[in-house]
């Protein structure tokens, strides 16, 4: 196992900045004057907001419009800390005003259809936007049909996924607050691939942090559709050290795969036995967002195939898919990965409108997980393009060390919070 020391992680942060600078230099800047191309970006998250900003910064007079249904950006990374009780929604919320200040046109609206042949978007209400190139960063949607009764459970509002940060984050927090001392909170982790591979396991820790202080007789039960998960050894070590036996994980082989849910009885049917929970946080199996599906950008896997050098769709020319919806080789579906992909796509588009070839891409990712306020872990990766596929750079990434001392774990938390401050600044300021 390749361990990543703290100095090397600092180097990774610098490497990301250098990669962005290199891409900008290769892409070139267009001269001032009339617009030389219209680029519409759909989705204002880690991928879309970054793409819009860098298209404008690097593209000069490329006309850039960002379409986002929500008035503000609410981050999925760090949102588990709201459940833990030591972050507020305001801490993970950012406005889009700074993008306007660099020349990005921001349209709040919901895209209902994409006319691929006519290069037009239709918005709710009937208005249309034309584009020369389209960047899609629409995120994920759920496959509720994979669990019997799940759609009914989600529609009832009594069972939450809270996998799109915002109102459901607060609703799940409210359910935990109302749960009896001695109750059971069940988290159902989805099958691969899904958004934020370490996320359900960080959530288990954050919920345990809340329960340990307020409802110490309670338990967190993680039912999993998988037999292994990201940073498993580090998570198990951290759970045990901080919460004793409060968190229990059940693998798919041991009966953790959930087949059905009875929302009225709050009972989950596994492959071996039934489980009853006071609070049920069921994170469904996932696929590319519905907009990508109806536009014909997804293949039989449910995800969007792309040219991994530029992130242009292999199914429709001049449409670029970044972030969680895309198929990006060895890169996970994470906020940092989306940010990295956005810069690669932006550089490729700016190069194209200036009549230049796409620059050689560079990609990075780090996923931090905060198990307790002074206990953090992480996994980092550096990637390269090889034979048209994004692959790991051997020896360039790795995990936090196992059995680290308290100071190291506390520093990881500060790195995690610093990462969030820095990446949102990179997106919006």
C-alpha positions as CSV (number, residue, x, y, z in Angstrom):
1,X,0.0,0.0,0.0
2,X,1.4,3.4,-0.9
3,X,1.3,5.8,2.0
4,X,1.1,9.6,1.2
5,X,2.9,11.7,3.8
6,X,1.8,15.2,4.7
7,X,4.5,17.0,2.8
8,X,3.6,15.1,-0.4
9,X,0.0,16.1,0.0
10,X,1.0,19.8,0.1
11,X,2.9,19.1,-3.1
12,X,-0.3,17.7,-4.7
13,X,-2.0,21.0,-4.0
14,X,0.8,22.9,-5.6
15,X,0.7,20.4,-8.5
16,X,-2.9,21.1,-9.1
17,X,-2.2,24.8,-9.4
18,X,0.8,24.2,-11.8
19,X,-1.4,21.9,-13.9
20,X,-4.0,24.6,-14.3
21,X,-1.3,27.2,-15.2
22,X,0.2,24.8,-17.8
23,X,-3.2,24.1,-19.4
24,X,-3.9,27.9,-19.6
25,X,-0.5,28.5,-21.2
26,X,-1.1,25.8,-23.8
27,X,-4.7,26.9,-24.5
28,X,-3.7,30.5,-25.1
29,X,-5.8,33.6,-24.7
30,X,-8.0,35.0,-27.4
31,X,-7.6,38.7,-28.3
32,X,-10.1,41.3,-27.2
33,X,-12.9,42.0,-29.7
34,X,-16.2,40.4,-30.7
35,X,-17.2,37.0,-29.3
36,X,-15.5,34.1,-31.0
37,X,-17.8,31.4,-29.7
38,X,-20.7,30.8,-27.4
39,X,-20.2,28.3,-24.6
40,X,-23.1,27.3,-22.3
41,X,-22.3,25.5,-19.1
42,X,-25.2,23.6,-17.4
43,X,-24.8,22.9,-13.7
44,X,-23.1,25.2,-11.2
45,X,-21.4,22.7,-9.0
46,X,-17.7,21.7,-8.6
47,X,-17.4,21.0,-12.3
48,X,-19.7,23.6,-13.9
49,X,-18.7,26.6,-11.9
50,X,-15.0,25.9,-12.4
51,X,-15.5,25.4,-16.1
52,X,-17.4,28.6,-16.5
53,X,-14.8,30.6,-14.6
54,X,-11.8,29.2,-16.4
55,X,-13.4,29.4,-19.8
56,X,-13.8,33.1,-19.2
57,X,-10.4,33.6,-17.6
58,X,-8.5,31.6,-20.3
59,X,-10.9,32.3,-23.2
60,X,-10.9,36.1,-23.3
61,X,-13.8,37.0,-25.5
62,X,-15.4,33.6,-25.5
63,X,-19.1,34.2,-24.6
64,X,-19.8,32.1,-21.5
65,X,-23.2,31.4,-19.9
66,X,-23.8,29.3,-16.8
67,X,-27.2,27.8,-16.3
68,X,-28.0,26.6,-12.8
69,X,-31.4,25.8,-11.3
70,X,-30.5,26.9,-7.7
71,X,-29.8,30.4,-6.6
72,X,-26.7,29.3,-4.6
73,X,-24.2,26.6,-4.6
74,X,-24.4,24.2,-1.7
75,X,-21.5,21.8,-1.3
76,X,-21.9,18.0,-0.9
77,X,-18.3,17.8,0.4
78,X,-18.3,19.0,4.0
79,X,-22.2,18.7,4.2
80,X,-21.8,15.6,6.5
81,X,-20.3,18.0,9.1
82,X,-23.7,19.7,9.2
83,X,-25.2,16.4,10.4
84,X,-22.4,16.1,13.0
85,X,-23.4,19.5,14.3
86,X,-20.3,21.6,14.0
87,X,-20.9,23.2,10.6
88,X,-24.0,25.1,9.4
89,X,-25.5,25.3,6.0
90,X,-24.2,28.8,5.6
91,X,-20.7,27.4,5.9
92,X,-21.1,25.3,2.8
93,X,-23.1,27.8,0.7
94,X,-21.6,30.1,-1.9
95,X,-23.2,32.6,-4.3
96,X,-22.6,33.0,-8.0
97,X,-22.0,36.8,-8.0
98,X,-18.2,36.4,-8.3
99,X,-18.7,34.5,-11.6
100,X,-20.6,37.5,-13.0
101,X,-17.8,39.8,-12.0
102,X,-15.4,38.0,-14.4
103,X,-17.9,38.2,-17.2
104,X,-19.8,34.9,-16.9
105,X,-23.5,35.3,-17.6
106,X,-25.5,33.5,-14.9
107,X,-29.0,32.3,-15.7
108,X,-31.0,30.7,-12.9
109,X,-33.3,28.2,-14.6
110,X,-34.0,24.5,-15.2
111,X,-32.9,23.0,-18.5
112,X,-35.7,20.8,-19.7
113,X,-34.4,19.6,-23.1
114,X,-31.3,19.7,-25.3
115,X,-31.7,20.1,-29.1
116,X,-28.4,18.4,-30.1
117,X,-28.8,19.0,-33.8
118,X,-29.9,22.6,-33.5
119,X,-27.5,23.3,-30.7
120,X,-30.1,24.8,-28.4
121,X,-31.2,24.4,-24.8
122,X,-34.8,24.8,-23.7
123,X,-35.5,26.1,-20.2
124,X,-38.5,25.7,-18.0
125,X,-40.9,28.5,-19.1
126,X,-40.1,28.0,-22.8
127,X,-37.0,30.3,-23.4
128,X,-34.1,28.9,-25.4
129,X,-30.3,29.4,-25.3
130,X,-28.1,28.7,-28.4
131,X,-24.6,27.4,-28.1
132,X,-21.5,26.5,-30.2
133,X,-20.2,24.3,-27.5
134,X,-22.0,22.9,-24.5
135,X,-20.5,21.8,-21.2
136,X,-22.7,19.6,-19.1
137,X,-22.0,19.0,-15.4
138,X,-25.5,17.9,-14.3
139,X,-24.5,15.5,-11.5
140,X,-26.3,12.3,-10.7
141,X,-29.8,10.8,-10.5
142,X,-31.0,7.7,-8.7
143,X,-32.2,4.3,-9.8
144,X,-35.0,3.8,-7.3
145,X,-36.2,0.6,-9.0
146,X,-33.2,-1.3,-7.7
147,X,-34.9,-1.6,-4.2
148,X,-38.5,-2.7,-3.9
149,X,-40.7,0.1,-2.4
150,X,-37.9,2.7,-2.6
151,X,-39.6,5.2,-4.8
152,X,-42.6,5.2,-2.5
153,X,-40.3,5.6,0.5
154,X,-38.5,8.6,-1.1
155,X,-41.8,10.2,-2.2
156,X,-43.1,9.9,1.4
157,X,-40.3,12.2,2.7
158,X,-39.8,9.8,5.7
159,X,-36.8,8.1,4.1
160,X,-34.1,10.5,2.8
161,X,-31.0,10.1,0.6
162,X,-29.5,13.5,1.4
163,X,-27.0,12.9,-1.4
164,X,-27.7,16.3,-3.0
165,X,-26.8,18.7,-0.3
166,X,-29.5,21.2,0.6
167,X,-33.0,20.8,2.1
168,X,-32.6,17.1,2.6
169,X,-29.4,17.7,4.7
170,X,-31.5,19.7,7.1
171,X,-34.3,17.2,7.1
172,X,-32.0,14.3,7.9
173,X,-30.5,16.4,10.7
174,X,-34.0,17.0,12.0
175,X,-34.8,13.3,12.0
176,X,-31.7,12.6,14.0
177,X,-32.6,15.3,16.5
178,X,-36.1,13.7,16.9
179,X,-34.7,10.1,17.3
180,X,-35.0,8.5,20.7
181,X,-31.9,7.8,22.8
182,X,-31.2,4.2,22.1
183,X,-32.5,4.3,18.5
184,X,-30.9,3.0,15.4
185,X,-29.9,5.1,12.4
186,X,-29.5,2.9,9.3
187,X,-27.3,4.2,6.4
188,X,-27.7,2.2,3.2
189,X,-24.6,2.5,1.0
190,X,-25.1,2.2,-2.7
191,X,-23.3,-0.1,-5.2
192,X,-20.4,1.2,-7.3
193,X,-20.1,3.5,-9.1
194,X,-21.5,6.4,-7.1
195,X,-20.9,10.0,-6.1
196,X,-18.2,10.4,-3.4
197,X,-17.0,6.8,-2.6
198,X,-16.0,7.7,1.0
199,X,-19.1,9.7,1.7
200,X,-21.5,7.2,3.3
201,X,-18.7,6.1,5.7
202,X,-17.8,9.7,6.7
203,X,-21.5,10.2,7.2
204,X,-21.7,7.3,9.6
205,X,-18.9,8.8,11.6
206,X,-20.5,12.3,11.7
207,X,-23.8,10.9,12.8
208,X,-22.0,8.9,15.5
209,X,-20.3,12.1,16.6
210,X,-23.7,13.7,17.1
211,X,-25.3,10.7,18.8
212,X,-22.3,10.1,21.1
213,X,-22.9,13.6,22.6
214,X,-26.7,13.7,22.6
215,X,-28.1,10.1,22.4
216,X,-25.2,7.9,23.6
217,X,-27.3,4.7,23.8
218,X,-27.9,4.8,20.0
219,X,-26.3,3.0,17.2
220,X,-25.4,3.6,13.5
221,X,-25.8,0.6,11.2
222,X,-24.3,0.7,7.8
223,X,-25.8,-1.8,5.3
224,X,-23.7,-2.0,2.2
225,X,-24.3,-3.3,-1.4
226,X,-20.5,-3.9,-1.6
227,X,-18.0,-6.1,0.2
228,X,-15.3,-3.4,0.4
229,X,-15.2,0.4,0.3
230,X,-12.8,3.3,-0.1
231,X,-10.3,3.8,2.8
232,X,-12.0,0.9,4.6
233,X,-9.1,0.2,7.0
234,X,-8.7,3.8,7.9
235,X,-12.4,4.3,8.5
236,X,-12.7,1.1,10.7
237,X,-9.7,2.3,12.7
238,X,-11.2,5.7,13.1
239,X,-14.7,4.5,14.0
240,X,-13.3,2.2,16.7
241,X,-11.0,4.8,18.1
242,X,-13.6,7.6,18.3
243,X,-16.9,5.7,18.8
244,X,-16.2,2.3,20.1
245,X,-18.9,-0.2,19.0
246,X,-21.4,2.5,18.1
247,X,-21.0,1.9,14.3
248,X,-21.6,-1.5,12.7
249,X,-20.9,-2.2,9.0
250,X,-22.6,-5.2,7.3
251,X,-21.1,-6.2,3.9
252,X,-23.1,-7.4,1.0
253,X,-21.8,-11.0,1.6
254,X,-23.0,-10.8,5.2
255,X,-26.5,-9.7,4.2
256,X,-26.0,-5.9,3.9
257,X,-27.4,-5.6,0.3
258,X,-31.0,-4.2,0.7
259,X,-33.7,-5.7,-1.5
260,X,-36.8,-3.9,-0.3
261,X,-38.1,-1.3,2.1
262,X,-41.4,-1.0,4.0
263,X,-41.6,2.7,4.8
264,X,-44.5,2.4,7.2
265,X,-42.8,-0.2,9.4
266,X,-39.3,1.3,8.8
267,X,-38.1,-2.1,7.9
268,X,-35.4,-3.0,5.4
269,X,-35.2,-6.5,3.9
270,X,-31.7,-7.7,3.3
271,X,-30.5,-10.8,1.6
272,X,-30.3,-12.6,5.0
273,X,-32.5,-10.8,7.5
274,X,-34.6,-7.8,8.1
275,X,-33.4,-4.6,9.8
276,X,-35.6,-2.0,11.6
277,X,-34.4,1.6,11.9
278,X,-35.6,4.7,13.7
279,X,-34.0,6.8,11.0
280,X,-33.3,5.4,7.6
281,X,-30.8,7.2,5.2
282,X,-31.0,5.1,2.0
283,X,-28.6,6.2,-0.7
284,X,-29.8,4.6,-3.9
285,X,-27.8,3.2,-6.8
286,X,-26.9,6.0,-9.2
287,X,-26.6,7.0,-12.9
288,X,-25.9,10.1,-14.9
289,X,-28.4,12.9,-14.4
290,X,-31.7,12.6,-16.3
291,X,-30.9,15.5,-18.6
292,X,-27.9,13.6,-19.9
293,X,-30.0,10.5,-20.3
294,X,-32.8,12.2,-22.4
295,X,-30.2,14.0,-24.5
296,X,-28.7,10.6,-25.6
297,X,-25.4,11.2,-23.9
298,X,-25.4,8.1,-21.7
299,X,-24.6,4.6,-22.8
300,X,-26.0,1.3,-21.5
301,X,-24.0,1.7,-18.3
302,X,-26.1,4.7,-17.4
303,X,-23.0,7.0,-17.5
304,X,-21.7,9.3,-20.3
305,X,-18.7,8.1,-22.4
306,X,-16.3,10.9,-23.3
307,X,-12.9,11.4,-25.0
308,X,-10.9,11.4,-21.8
309,X,-8.4,13.8,-23.2
310,X,-10.9,16.6,-23.6
311,X,-14.2,15.3,-22.0
312,X,-16.0,15.8,-25.3
313,X,-18.9,13.3,-25.6
314,X,-18.1,10.4,-27.9
315,X,-21.8,10.3,-28.8
316,X,-22.5,13.9,-29.7
317,X,-19.9,16.4,-31.0
318,X,-19.4,19.8,-29.3
319,X,-20.9,18.6,-26.0
320,X,-18.5,18.1,-23.1
321,X,-19.5,16.1,-20.0
322,X,-17.6,16.6,-16.8
323,X,-18.0,15.6,-13.2
324,X,-20.2,12.8,-11.8
325,X,-22.1,12.0,-15.0
326,X,-19.1,11.2,-17.1
327,X,-16.9,8.1,-17.5
328,X,-13.5,9.3,-16.5
329,X,-11.3,6.2,-16.3
330,X,-9.5,5.8,-12.9
331,X,-10.9,9.1,-11.5
332,X,-13.5,8.8,-8.8
333,X,-16.8,10.7,-8.8
334,X,-15.7,13.5,-6.5
335,X,-15.8,17.3,-6.2
336,X,-12.0,17.6,-6.7
337,X,-12.1,15.3,-9.7
338,X,-14.9,17.5,-11.3
339,X,-12.8,20.6,-10.7
340,X,-9.8,19.0,-12.3
341,X,-11.9,17.8,-15.3
342,X,-13.4,21.2,-15.7
343,X,-10.0,22.8,-16.3
344,X,-9.0,20.1,-18.8
345,X,-12.3,20.7,-20.7
346,X,-12.0,24.4,-20.5
347,X,-8.4,24.4,-21.9
348,X,-9.5,22.1,-24.8
349,X,-12.4,24.3,-25.7
350,X,-10.3,27.5,-25.6
351,X,-7.7,25.8,-27.7
352,X,-10.3,24.7,-30.2
353,X,-11.9,28.2,-30.6
354,X,-8.4,29.6,-31.2
355,X,-7.7,26.9,-33.9
356,X,-5.1,25.1,-31.7
357,X,-4.9,21.4,-30.7
358,X,-6.0,20.4,-27.2
359,X,-3.2,20.6,-24.7
360,X,-1.9,17.5,-22.9
361,X,-4.1,17.1,-19.9
362,X,-3.2,16.6,-16.3
363,X,-5.6,15.4,-13.6
364,X,-5.6,15.3,-9.8
365,X,-7.9,14.3,-7.0
366,X,-7.9,14.2,-3.2
367,X,-10.8,12.9,-1.0
368,X,-10.7,14.0,2.6
369,X,-12.9,12.4,5.3
370,X,-13.5,13.9,8.7
371,X,-14.3,11.2,11.3
372,X,-14.2,13.5,14.3
373,X,-13.3,17.2,14.8
374,X,-9.7,16.3,15.3
375,X,-9.5,13.1,13.3
376,X,-9.1,13.2,9.5
377,X,-8.1,10.7,6.8
378,X,-7.6,11.1,3.0
379,X,-6.8,9.4,-0.3
380,X,-5.0,11.2,-3.1
381,X,-4.3,10.5,-6.8
382,X,-2.5,11.9,-9.7
383,X,-3.6,10.7,-13.2
384,X,-2.3,10.7,-16.8
385,X,-3.7,9.9,-20.2
386,X,-2.5,6.6,-21.5
387,X,-3.8,5.0,-24.7
388,X,-6.8,7.3,-24.5
389,X,-7.7,6.3,-20.9
390,X,-7.2,8.2,-17.6
391,X,-5.0,6.0,-15.4
392,X,-3.1,6.4,-12.1
393,X,0.4,7.7,-12.2
394,X,2.3,4.9,-10.4
395,X,3.6,6.0,-7.0
396,X,2.1,9.5,-7.2
397,X,-0.8,9.1,-4.8
398,X,-1.8,7.1,-1.8
399,X,-3.6,6.9,1.6
400,X,-3.1,8.5,4.9
401,X,-0.8,6.3,7.1
402,X,-2.5,3.7,9.3
403,X,-2.1,4.0,13.0
404,X,-1.0,7.6,12.8
405,X,-0.6,9.7,15.9
406,X,-3.2,12.2,17.1
407,X,-1.3,15.2,15.7
408,X,-1.3,13.7,12.2
409,X,-5.0,13.0,12.3
410,X,-5.7,16.5,13.5
411,X,-3.6,18.1,10.8
412,X,-5.6,16.1,8.2
413,X,-8.7,17.8,9.4
414,X,-7.1,21.2,8.9
415,X,-6.0,20.1,5.4
416,X,-9.6,19.0,4.7
417,X,-11.1,22.4,5.8
418,X,-8.3,24.2,4.0
419,X,-9.0,22.3,0.8
420,X,-12.7,23.3,1.0
421,X,-11.8,27.0,1.4
422,X,-9.3,26.9,-1.4
423,X,-11.3,25.0,-3.9
424,X,-14.4,27.1,-3.5
425,X,-12.2,30.2,-3.8
426,X,-10.9,28.7,-7.0
427,X,-14.4,28.2,-8.3
428,X,-15.9,31.5,-7.3
429,X,-13.3,34.3,-6.7
